[in-house]
């Protein structure tokens, strides 16, 4: 049998996340394509290649595929995306297989040493991409998840649509370049793929690969929010994956929510009725400066954003284990045409306003512009300077992190909040860090024992992370030095507490039930 290997260098696009613990749609589709074509398929990640020094390991295969494409870079905990030097190194050291580079990086890396630059691997294999083909490769490729080094602790991005529902697009967005037009995937195909993944051991799903979750089925419903199709989607997933642990989503358009009210409220209610806690709707706000918004064709005005944030708080603010079911997450881009010092001031003042009104935001992403080839901004940049004012960016980032984020996180995750199924990621000193599976999961520094997937109770807060202890941890399991790190304890009290309350739970100490 012919053999193939996929090296997952990870993708991060406006509507796709594939950095661990995520395994992207693309990785699974490529696997399904190869399975259908009669290949025996292996899968690994670039982090495994680095860790195990597998650079020259792939000559035994007939086909070598590297998946790579970061168009909205961020800071990553679960893995580090492949870079151009690593792509070339793998291809240079593995001459025997037919070598394919695929993903959005194809547009950025032309001289990689690949035998084929497949901007779309489905095109390479099937000549024409459509949802009939996606159905086949998605279901066939589901079993590749078992070869992920983090299995079963992975979350699968599930494609629900392609492109953006808008008729015109933001000047900087890669989504209409990668996927022109807008089309929703058949609901039965999504449910069947989730069922197949669930049967292969996956219990965490994110309805992603979508520019706007609320626009699902929009084009099939005379330009109105398709309430019935959203209901069928969520309830169908719950039926085929009854014991799922995570059902989250990603992108939504605040202007779309405001301009399609009250149908948008009913759509949000359906999501909140069926999702799991800790879910986020990522809003591509990009700027609160009306000049910047107009110059970059960003849909809606500031009132639309305010309305959407208030509505999501109202409907999604219900808490499970003290964690809100659904909150907005705001994305901002710096360096866009039209930006001035006022742009930064408006951002800070608006975020402060939300804080003062007790409108919760789950996260605030501050990104510097990345110009993607063939976007309107790319053509603009050929004749105009496009750059970030790094001094202003650094100053306002500091203000936002220290004055907005630091307070917001206390309100989203108050002391005593329980985060379920937290997975170890890394250590710094005697503090272990972990995250649950989910969309933009919270990073938790865990004091004391943390040697398996655990439920964690929050006792303190940082700027963008929290501190916690394993829910069933007993006081006697902590050293005096560790006990002294708990808020309000200190070294003097630690010894007394350890002697008197050794068999009691630390959670009772934190919540004030013992001391």
Buried (B, 14 or more C-beta within 10 A) or exposed (E): EEBBBBBBBBBBBBBBBBBBBBBBBBBBBBBBBBBBEEBEBBBBBBBBBBEEEBBEBBEEBBBBBBBBBBBBEBEBBBBBBBBEEBBBBBBEBBEEBEBBBBBBBBBBBEEBBBBBBBBBBBEBBBEEBEBEBBBBBBBBBBBBBEBBBBBEBBBBBBBBBBBBBBEEBBBBBBBBBBBEEBEBBBBEBBBBBBBBBBEBEBBBBBBBBBBBBBBBBBBEBEEEBBBEBBBBBBEBBBEBBEEBBBBBBBBBBBBBBBBBBEBBBBBBBBBBBBBBBBBBBBBBBBBBBEBBBEBBBBBBBBEBBBBBBBBBBEBBBEEEEBBBBBBBBBBBBBBBBBBEEEBBBBBBEBBBEBBEEEBBBBBBBBBBBBBBEEBBBBEBBEEEEBEBBEEBBEBBBEBBBEBBBBBBBBBBBEBBBBBBBBBBBEEEEEBBBBBBBBBBBBBBBBBBBBEEBBBBBBBBBBBBBBBBBBBEBBBBBBEBEBBBBBEEBEEEBBEEBBEEBEEBBBBBBBEEEBB
